[in-house]
Amino acid sequence: MTASSAAWIKGVLRMFASQGVESSRLLQAAGIDPAQLDQPNARLDLAQVNRLWRLAVAASGQETLGLDRELAGRHIDLEVAAAWVGSGATLWSVLENQAHYGALIDDASAFTLEREHPDAWVTPTHGNDRAFPRQRIEYSMLAVVLVCQRVTRRQLRPLAAEFVFPEPADAHRHRMAFTCPLRFERPANRLLFAADDLALPVMSGSPSVFVLEERVLESLLAALGPARTSFRVAQELVRRLRQGEPHADSIAASIGLAEAALARQLRAERTSKDELLDRVRQRMAHEYLAGSDAPLAAIPDLLGLLDEREFSIACLRWFSETPADYRLHHSPDVPGA
């Protein structure tokens, strides 16, 4: 049976809920027992998943449901990205490994790789006959782009995206999601990745950067307590730092506030975006230095800092030690650390 993992479906349901589609009613209408999703290694067959998507599209009234980078990025299961880390030295070898074993996210999202030298197509195995809800296929393809982006820590942009479905009357959301030339009514759904992107190295080491981020968020949640807006901003900062320092306006937009309103709410919680940014960087620096084997030269980029000099200055302010000394004194391999 071709099926989707319960963990992936839970993320999809959270995405639906963020768009006003209530999960329990959706599962009831689809004839799915919610307890099924909590079973270890549970799977939903493809017909059930397609039914969920059709019902969610109808309930939300959104023909482009899920076709949003920020929205999808918040609800893709981080374990998916973590599972890729360490499985290959470059993005190409990671993709090759995942294609060989038949799954990107689960067996319903298997894909094939085809070289078009020097580039390569990633083609989902399922959904090329138009029998699938286009929204499910488009969300899955966007997930491929975002997971590739996460493991390489780069803003990847496919060279092209092709779909078996007809061109929508307004393709704006598609253009914003894939940021590349779009082609519709093609024989297969597929994404073309550039050779330079395929050659990018992936983050390696243990624990993975994605698990590390979750640990940082847990500590921030405990520290910030009822300061809800502060935590939401911190959460966005943790997710985005690998792409450089986020601007206040984009942080505000991502949590549904105007920039001025965000500043007011943070002042009411006795903080600011800049103070939260410094706090997040300090906690992440601790995790990278004390809890990972990430190369020292790579950490400034992960924190959205300019270079190693800026990172050293920040570490001296945070910890009264250089990055190398802090790692030496706080590594779990050091007795008494």
N, C-alpha and C positions, 0 to 999 in steps of 0.2 A: 504494500500500500504506500503510495506517495503521500507524505504527510509533512506538516509543519510542527515544530517543537512548541510545547506549551509556553516556554520562556519567551520565544519570539512573539507568540500570540498575545501574551500578557502586555508586552510593550506596545503592540498594535492597539489593544484595547485602551491602554492609557492615552495613546494618541487620539483615539476616537473620543474618549471622555473629555479631553482638553478642547474638543470642538463641539461639546454639548450633547454627545451621544452617550446616554447612560448605559453602562456595561451590562448590568444585570438584566435589563429589559432586552438588550440586544442579544445576549446569550439565550434568553428564554425564547425569543422569536426565532432564533436559529436552531433551537432544539438541542442546545449544548448544556450539559450539567456543569456549573461553575467549579464543582469539586474536581472535575476531570483535569482542570488546569493546574491543580496543586499536587497532582500525583507525580512522583519522581519519573523522569524520562517520558512524561505523557506526550502524546501526539494527537493532532487533529487531522483528519483526512482532508484532502484537497477540496472536496465538495463542500465540507463544512466551512473551510476558510473562505472560499469564494462566496458562500452564502452570507457570511459575516460582513464581507466587504460590500456586497450589494445592499444589504439592509442598512449598513452604516451610511453609505452614500445617499440612500433614500431618506434616512432620518435627518442627516445633516443638511441635505439640499446642496451639497458641494460636489460638483462634477470633477473637481481637481483635489479631492480629499487626500491629505497626506503629501501633496506635491509642494512642499515648502522645506527649504534646507534647515531653517532654525527649528521648526516643529519636528521634523524627522530626526534631527540630530539629538534632540532631547529625549526621544523615546526609543531609539535603537538600543537594543540590549548590549551593554558594554562588554559582557562576557564574549560576545561575538568577536569584537575587535581584539580583546585580550587573547582569544584562542589563536588569532593569526600571528601574534607577536612571537618571535623566536622560531617560527616555522620556515623561515627563509631569510637570506641575507638582503634580498632586494624585493621590491614589489612584484616583479615578474616571477621570482621563485616562490613567493607566497601564493600568488594567484595560481601558479602551476600546481602547487601542492594541494590547494583547496579544490581545484578542478579535478585533479586525479582522484581525490577521495569523494567526489560527487556532491559536495555541499558547500555553500557559502554560509548560510545561516542554518539550514536544515535541508533535508532531502527534497523538499518542495522547491527549494531555491538553488538547485544544482545548476551549474553553468559549464560551458565549454570555452576553450581558448583557441583562437585561430590567428596565426601570424599573418599580417599584411605588411611585410617588411618595409621599414624597420618597426612598425607599430603593431598593435594587436587588438583584435575584437574579443570582447567578453559577451557571450550570448547565453541568456537564461535557457535552460532546457525546456521548461514548461511555459505555456502561455502564448505560443506562437500561432495559435489557430483561431484567435479572437473569441474563443469560448470563455475565457477568463475575464473578470472585471478589469478593465484597463487600469483602474486606480490601484489595484493590488500589484499589477506588473510594474507600473510606473514607480510606485513606492519602493518596490524591491530593487529596481534599477538605481534609484536614487540612493538606496542603502549601500549598494556596491560602491558608488562614488564616495559617500561619506566615510565608509569604513576604510577605504583606500586612503582617504585624506587623513584619517586618524592615525593609521599605522605609519604613515610617512611624515606626519606633522607638516604637510604642505597643502596649500589651497589648489587641489587638483582640478583641472578643467579638461574633460574629454574632448577629443578632436571632433567627435560627432556622436549623435544619439539617434538611433533608428527604431521605429515602432511599426507594428503590424496594423495599428488602429488608424482610422481616418484622422486627418488634421482637424483639431477643434476649431470652432469659430473664432476663439480668442486663445492663442497659444502663449500668452504672456507668462502665465505661471510655469509652463514648461521651459520657457527660455530662462526664467529666473532660477529655476531648480537646476538645470543642467549646464547653463552658461556656455552653450556650444551650438553649432549648427544642428537643426532638427530635420529629420526626414520621416514622413509618415507613409502609411500604406506600403511598407516594405515587407519582404518575405519573412523577416525575423525581428524580434526585439533584441537590440544589441548596442554596445558602447565601444567606441574606438579610443584606446589609450595610446598616448605618444610614447615613443621609445625612450625619451629622456625621463618621463615619469616612471616608466616600468623599471628603469635602472636605479631609481631612488632607494636608498637604504631604509630598512624598517627599524623601529625601536626594538632593541633586544634587552634581555636582562630579566631578573626576578627580584621583586615583583614587577609586573608589567606597569607601564605608565597609567593604564586605565584603572587597575586595582588601586594603585597609589592615589589617584585622584579621588576615588571613592573614600579612601581612608581620610584624606584631607577634608572632604565634605562632611564626614561624620564628626570629626573633631570640631569643625566650624559650627555645625548645628548645635553641638553641646555647649560651645562657648558663647554663641550668640543668643541662645535661648529664644525668648519671645520676639526678638527683633526680626520679624518676618521679612521685611523689605531688605534688610542688610544681608540676610542669608541668601535671598534670591539673587542679589547682586553678586555676592561671593560665589555662588554656584555658577553664574554666567562667566565670571572671571576665571574660575578654575578650568572651565571647558574651553575657553577661547585663548588663553595665554600662549599656547603653542603657535598661534597665528599672529603674534604680536600684541602689543598693548591695546585692548579694546577701547573705543571711544565711548564717552558717557552717553551720547545720543543713541548709539546702537544698543547699549545695555538697557537704556530706558525703553526703547522700542520693543526689545525682546520680552520685557515683562509687562508690557501694555501701559506704559506711563509716558507722559511728556517729560523731557529732560528736566524742566524746572520743577515739576511735581516730584520727580524722583529725588532731586536734591533736597526738597522740603521734607520728604518722608525720612530721608537719611539723617537730616539735622534733628528731626524729632527723636530719632533713635541714637542721637549723640555720636554720629559718625559721618563719613563722607565717602565718595567713590574712591578718592585717592588713599584715604586711610585703610579702606577695605582692600584695595589693591596691594598695599604694602604688607598688610596682614596675611593675605593669601600667598603672596610671594614668599614670605618668611616661612610659613608652614610647609609650602611645597619645597622650598630649598632644603628644609630639614629632612623631608621624606626622600628627596633625591640623593642627598648626601649620606644620610644615615641608614636608609632603608632600600637602596638600589645600587646597582653597579653602573649606572649611567655615567658615561665619560664626563669628566669635569668640563671639558670644552663644549659639550652639548647642552649643559644645563642652562646657561644664559638664554639660549634660544627657546628652551622649554618654558622659561619664566617670562618670555617676552621682553628680555633685556637686550641692550645693544651689543654687548661684548663681554669678554671675561673680566676686563678691568672694572666695568660697572658692577658685575656680579661680586667681585672681590670687595669693592667698597661697601656694597650692601651687606655682605656677610660680616664684615668687621663691625658694622653698625648693629646688626641683629644679634650676632653671637660673640663678638669680640675675638673672632678667629678668622683666618683665611679659609676658603672652601676646603683646601687640602687638609689643613689641620683639623677642621671640624669633622671631616669624614674619618680621619685617623682616630680621633678621640671618641666618636659616637657610632662607629661601625659595630654591628652585633658580633663581628669576629674578634673584636678587641676585648680581652678579659676585663670585666667590671664595667663595660660600656652599657 
